[in-house]
Amino acid sequence: MKRAGMLRQVSDFSDFSRGHWLQELLCQGEEPSRVQSSPDGQHLLVLQKSRPPPLPQVVAFQRHSVGGADLERNWQPPQPALAGLLFLQSPVTLGSWVLAIVWEHGRTEVWHFVVALGWQLLQTLELCQGARARIISVCSQGANLVWCEERPPLDAHSDMSKCAFRFCVCTRALEMGDQGVRLGTVRIVLHNSPEYQVLASPQHVFLVPATASFATTSKFLLIWHPEKAKLTITAPSAGFIHSKVLRSSSESDFRKLLLGSVGLLSGLAPLDIHTSAVSNSEGLLLVSTKGAVNMVEPDGTQRHIFDLEGGPLAQGSSVQLKTFGSILACMLAGVLYLIDQNSGRLIEKKILSMKEVHFLESPGEEDSIQLLTQTGIYGFSFSKPEDSSRPEPCLVEMVFEEACRYYQRRSLSSSKLTVEKLKKGGVFQAPVALAAILQHSLRQKQKPARGLQDTYAKLLSTMSLELQSYMSLELLKTCVVCAPQSEVESYCEELVEQEVSRVLHSDMDKDNLAYLNSIFASFPKAAWKATRSCLQLQQNGDGLLVARATPEVWKKVLGGPQQEEVGQNGVVPLFELICASFLRFKPKWLPSFVELTQQYVSISWAYSSKEGPEGRVPLYKRALGVLARKNKCSEANDEMELELLLCSKRPKAVLQALHLLIRLKRWQRVVEVAEKFSKLSPLLNKEIFTTLLAEFAQHRELDPYLDTLWLLCPAELTASDILTVVLQHLPHSQEDPVPFSSEGNQLTVGLLKPLLQRVVQRPCVQDEMYSDALQSPTFPPPTPPREH
């Protein structure tokens, strides 16, 4: 059903410091103003280049001002023009931000806002190293500044083709030094390049060629991945072309980057870009001169989103793009387009009467769309078109539809039950009985329930606990409505706990599971507390996690609908929901929780039972799947993966954990794990020892632990078996082998000698088998008599 959009005024500038001046600035000037909001949404920066000095050209306005110094900056020739106003992560205070004002010649002022003091200048810095450099484009990514600068050639009569590649893309980090804020060392991303406009997302930087670039270089885009030090070449007409890791500064040369792709690039069509902007989903939004809106993903692929109405766009026409959650807002010629950027569907098209409109950030409300106009700030919200003043018919219909599903599940008839059939012939009698019970039961307890039929007396006694729960829930809802804001959170936590407990004690079908998913998504902290309460999770005196949940609750947690049953609609099983809560609020408890669930499974289901949860996907693998969905590679995640693998005590999981520790080169932990889990089974002991023996043959990292390692040698391994493993895993040398190598990392016989002596001196298994025969008094045994 299509949603109708409504504009409501959020602010008339009266809540801003000097709000009347802000309104005047927005109404004055022939050129449109440029407005930026701070990351917390409390400050507005207005840039007006057309204002003559000494009038300020950059002015900051604060919402809910509490006094302090204001920020006003102006400049006049011969001082260069402004290159950018950027908000960066503050190196001084974690979670805060600073403002960087960057001019074309590289002069950078770093400002910080302090409550009650106002705007304070932290430092004035020089961004460029060369005195003749000129900044063309600049953006910010976290605490880093990324810019494209022009480096004019020393020779004024240089070749024009060489002059076209006089630009350089650089980056520097804002750091905290002894003398205050300072800039880190310059890192060159790309040199000898054409002119680029740089646009930064949280993880990537897009390099869009300027319109005046050469025809050859204006056929593709570049995407820089800072964490991987990689540049990707992509073209909207061809998709991903090439990717290269920049290991040294020599590989950052633009012409060397294109060497392997010149033939392919020459046949591409030139870029058609009217407007570009970065999406909140890490992609780059491009609007062509024909009005087509496309998205370039960080991997270089491209997809079409929408076509704007009105035909080709004029050269000077302004197109504004901004994403709010999954909604793409596009402003063109006074028309606001709201588009679902996932499906490309037009959600709303609204003609605005405002002359000049700017999109603002909505911190904490990514789906809320805010517009700044000359008369104030407006919020765009959606409402259902149906009349909400008469909801009773809809609610009645919903009750009957729910009743249809309820009776259909319990019906022995194969015919489909409809609402019309349910209303006819007195089929729908249960609500009448329930209404009669509730009518008498909700009266005051001191008054006897008169008029209650004897038929319902037994049912009332059965339902007394449910009715008490219903009454307490209604009372709690009343408290939430009437409570002050400070107490609402505690009431919500209590309400969530009651709902989670109710669902866990009912049938865990797909509908209830989807309901739990919505609770965990809307109230994550309250759902976590409710889970701890329902499972009765706590630490005992030894610091171990214990759970005193009933077997019925455990079966709901482990035996509900699984992933293959709930489909791909975003609903996840209850076990995965609880694991995600552990990762968010108490990650150290997750391995212990998985171990507890495995203990319960071993008691309740046979090991090979396909009905139990272990008969489908092992619980530790399901927990690992939740960990993998975090998409964050860190030491804490590696440690969590290790603990989940080891807590399962399964041979394959233990070996996987051992290989992970080897890859991380944590040798002390490798030996500890090997020593602990080799005792589980002889077969696992042999696999662990063979794995470590192969590592021992390749490097010398395990040498300090050889005494412990040799004790793990299985009894059935012979000296020839050991030598075979060692020879198979010796590192291959590029040079001819020499008797005495100068390198100290080669395997020697002396290192292997204690193990071989231990194996040779150990009695052979076959010797033990025939020891009785060998110790007999008559050896060899007498020849049996021949038969003639």
Disulfide bonds with the S-S distance in Angstrom:
none
